[in-house]
Amino acid sequence: LAKTTQPISMDSYEGQEVNITCSHNNIATNDYITWYQQFPSQGPRFIIQGYKTKVTNEVASLFIPADRKSSTLSLPRVSLSDTAVYYCLVGDDDRGGNTPLVFGKGTRLSVIA
Amino acid sequence: ETGVTQTPRHLVMGMTNKKSLKCEQHLGHNAMYWYKQSAKKPLELMFVYSLEERVENNSVPSRFSPECPNSSHLFLHLHTLQPEDSALYLCASSQSQGRESPLHFGNGTRLTVT
């Protein structure tokens, strides 16, 4: 089972900032937090990864509070093409320090014109 | 271009056929994976290979047989499949199995079993 909890779905209008929060209360000390994006009939695409505080790249920002029990993916000024499923992954219970491989149901983001 | 190429993109096969899915990664990664994604279900991890050795088999039926001849190629051999095996089959790779190594996916093979 995935160690994370995310909202099942979210709606947003074009041009708005979207924040998707993921809960991971049992995150291990050495776990990273990794987010993926998946369009229909395509494989997931890596978006961003972080360990603590804030990480920003050309696509998104990732905010991680000090206790690391949650994280927030922030997508600035979304467009219709950002409509996708977004997955948050942390370490898998039975894989020790290996890269997390278990995907949950993710958050289905629908961007409306 | 994802760096991970899967062929064919679409495959229709009968229950008595034998077919193979191919995955090739051009990223110099050392770990490769097969996932299955059925309609409206989360991705299911099937097999994990690290340095060409199978390190994980998640209770996958024997009608699915993986092969990893080298670190760049991964195959999934299919035989006597069932209609419920119809799904999107995704291949992924990662630099290593380390926790900081994200997965890079191909665009999958859409399999229909008739």
HADDOCK unambig.tbl for C-alpha pairs under 7 A between the chains (distance, minus, plus):
assign (segid A and resid 31 and name CA) (segid B and resid 99 and name CA) 6.68 0.50 0.50
assign (segid A and resid 32 and name CA) (segid B and resid 99 and name CA) 6.59 0.50 0.50
assign (segid A and resid 32 and name CA) (segid B and resid 100 and name CA) 6.35 0.50 0.50
assign (segid A and resid 42 and name CA) (segid B and resid 107 and name CA) 4.51 0.50 0.50
assign (segid A and resid 42 and name CA) (segid B and resid 108 and name CA) 6.37 0.50 0.50
assign (segid A and resid 43 and name CA) (segid B and resid 90 and name CA) 6.40 0.50 0.50
assign (segid A and resid 43 and name CA) (segid B and resid 105 and name CA) 5.26 0.50 0.50
assign (segid A and resid 43 and name CA) (segid B and resid 106 and name CA) 5.58 0.50 0.50
assign (segid A and resid 43 and name CA) (segid B and resid 107 and name CA) 4.65 0.50 0.50
assign (segid A and resid 43 and name CA) (segid B and resid 108 and name CA) 6.23 0.50 0.50
assign (segid A and resid 44 and name CA) (segid B and resid 105 and name CA) 6.08 0.50 0.50
assign (segid A and resid 45 and name CA) (segid B and resid 104 and name CA) 6.65 0.50 0.50
assign (segid A and resid 45 and name CA) (segid B and resid 105 and name CA) 6.62 0.50 0.50
assign (segid A and resid 46 and name CA) (segid B and resid 102 and name CA) 6.77 0.50 0.50
assign (segid A and resid 46 and name CA) (segid B and resid 103 and name CA) 6.83 0.50 0.50
assign (segid A and resid 46 and name CA) (segid B and resid 104 and name CA) 6.76 0.50 0.50
assign (segid A and resid 97 and name CA) (segid B and resid 98 and name CA) 6.45 0.50 0.50
assign (segid A and resid 97 and name CA) (segid B and resid 99 and name CA) 5.58 0.50 0.50
assign (segid A and resid 98 and name CA) (segid B and resid 97 and name CA) 5.08 0.50 0.50
assign (segid A and resid 98 and name CA) (segid B and resid 98 and name CA) 4.65 0.50 0.50
assign (segid A and resid 98 and name CA) (segid B and resid 99 and name CA) 4.53 0.50 0.50
assign (segid A and resid 99 and name CA) (segid B and resid 97 and name CA) 5.35 0.50 0.50
assign (segid A and resid 99 and name CA) (segid B and resid 98 and name CA) 5.14 0.50 0.50
assign (segid A and resid 99 and name CA) (segid B and resid 99 and name CA) 3.70 0.50 0.50
assign (segid A and resid 99 and name CA) (segid B and resid 100 and name CA) 6.29 0.50 0.50
assign (segid A and resid 99 and name CA) (segid B and resid 101 and name CA) 5.98 0.50 0.50
assign (segid A and resid 99 and name CA) (segid B and resid 102 and name CA) 6.89 0.50 0.50
assign (segid A and resid 100 and name CA) (segid B and resid 99 and name CA) 6.61 0.50 0.50
assign (segid A and resid 103 and name CA) (segid B and resid 42 and name CA) 6.35 0.50 0.50
assign (segid A and resid 103 and name CA) (segid B and resid 43 and name CA) 5.94 0.50 0.50
assign (segid A and resid 104 and name CA) (segid B and resid 42 and name CA) 5.80 0.50 0.50
assign (segid A and resid 105 and name CA) (segid B and resid 42 and name CA) 5.19 0.50 0.50
